[in-house]
Amino acid sequence: MENLELNDFLSEETYPLVDAWCGKPIAYYRMLTHQLPESTFGKIRSKLLYSNGMERWLYITKKVTREECITLYGEITEEEYGPRGGWKSVTFGTTKFKHDFLRPSPVESVM
């Protein structure tokens, strides 16, 4: 077990994770195919996402950035916040995203 690498626990294929609102990719993932050792799970937990629909853990290999969205879809034309100031969505050109992966970082919010 000590000689196994993370890739030994992941699907060979990489899949897009899409925003539920617009259907555009917001990240890319590989599926966990075997149970990880607890020590490995703890080390990579921040890159894992549990999918209730697929009933399995997904390993996020890449998140799409706001800069990439600007290049693909255009400048930010709207940033929507709720009545208490909570972030709700961002629109790049005419493409609206609601996934938290595109929420501005605290540093961006202050600027």
C-alpha positions in Angstrom: 0.0 0.0 0.0 2.9 2.4 0.7 4.1 2.3 -3.0 0.7 3.3 -4.4 0.3 6.8 -5.7 -2.8 9.0 -5.8 -3.3 8.1 -9.5 -3.8 4.5 -8.5 -7.0 5.5 -6.7 -8.4 7.8 -9.5 -10.2 7.1 -12.8 -8.0 7.5 -15.9 -10.6 9.8 -17.5 -11.0 13.5 -16.6 -14.5 14.9 -16.7 -15.9 18.4 -16.7 -18.0 19.6 -13.7 -20.5 22.1 -15.1 -22.4 25.0 -13.5 -26.0 23.9 -13.0 -27.3 27.3 -14.3 -25.5 27.7 -17.6 -24.1 24.2 -18.2 -20.5 25.5 -18.8 -17.5 23.8 -17.1 -16.4 25.3 -13.8 -13.9 22.6 -12.9 -12.4 19.3 -14.1 -12.3 16.1 -12.0 -11.3 12.5 -11.8 -13.4 10.0 -9.8 -12.1 8.1 -6.9 -12.3 4.4 -7.9 -10.9 2.9 -4.6 -11.0 3.9 -1.0 -8.1 6.1 -0.1 -6.0 5.5 3.0 -7.1 7.9 5.8 -3.7 9.6 5.8 -3.9 10.4 2.0 -7.6 11.4 2.3 -6.7 13.9 5.0 -3.9 15.4 2.9 -6.0 16.0 -0.2 -9.4 16.7 1.4 -9.4 20.3 0.1 -9.4 19.0 -3.5 -12.2 16.5 -2.9 -15.9 17.1 -3.6 -18.7 14.6 -2.7 -21.3 14.1 -5.4 -24.6 13.0 -3.9 -25.9 12.2 -7.4 -23.1 9.9 -8.3 -22.6 8.8 -4.6 -18.9 9.1 -4.8 -15.9 11.4 -4.2 -14.5 13.5 -7.0 -10.9 14.7 -7.1 -10.8 18.2 -8.5 -7.8 18.5 -10.9 -8.5 22.0 -12.0 -10.9 24.9 -11.2 -11.8 27.4 -13.9 -10.7 30.9 -12.9 -12.6 34.1 -13.3 -9.8 35.3 -15.6 -10.4 32.2 -17.8 -14.2 33.0 -17.9 -13.4 36.6 -18.9 -11.3 35.3 -21.8 -14.0 32.8 -22.9 -17.2 34.7 -22.2 -16.4 38.4 -21.8 -16.0 40.9 -19.0 -18.0 40.7 -15.8 -21.3 42.4 -16.6 -23.1 41.6 -13.4 -22.3 40.3 -9.9 -25.5 39.5 -7.9 -25.7 39.6 -4.1 -28.7 38.7 -1.9 -30.5 41.1 0.5 -28.0 40.4 3.3 -24.9 40.8 1.1 -24.3 37.1 0.3 -22.9 36.3 -3.1 -25.4 34.7 -5.6 -24.0 34.8 -9.1 -21.6 36.3 -11.6 -22.3 37.0 -15.3 -19.4 37.1 -17.8 -20.7 38.7 -21.0 -24.1 37.1 -21.2 -23.2 33.8 -19.5 -24.4 33.6 -15.9 -22.7 31.3 -13.3 -24.1 30.4 -9.9 -21.4 27.9 -8.7 -19.4 28.9 -5.6 -16.2 28.1 -7.4 -16.5 31.4 -9.1 -17.4 33.4 -6.0 -14.9 36.2 -5.5 -12.1 35.6 -3.0 -12.2 37.9 0.1 -9.3 39.9 -1.4 -11.2 40.5 -4.7 -14.3 41.6 -2.8 -12.5 44.3 -1.0 -11.0 45.8 -4.2 
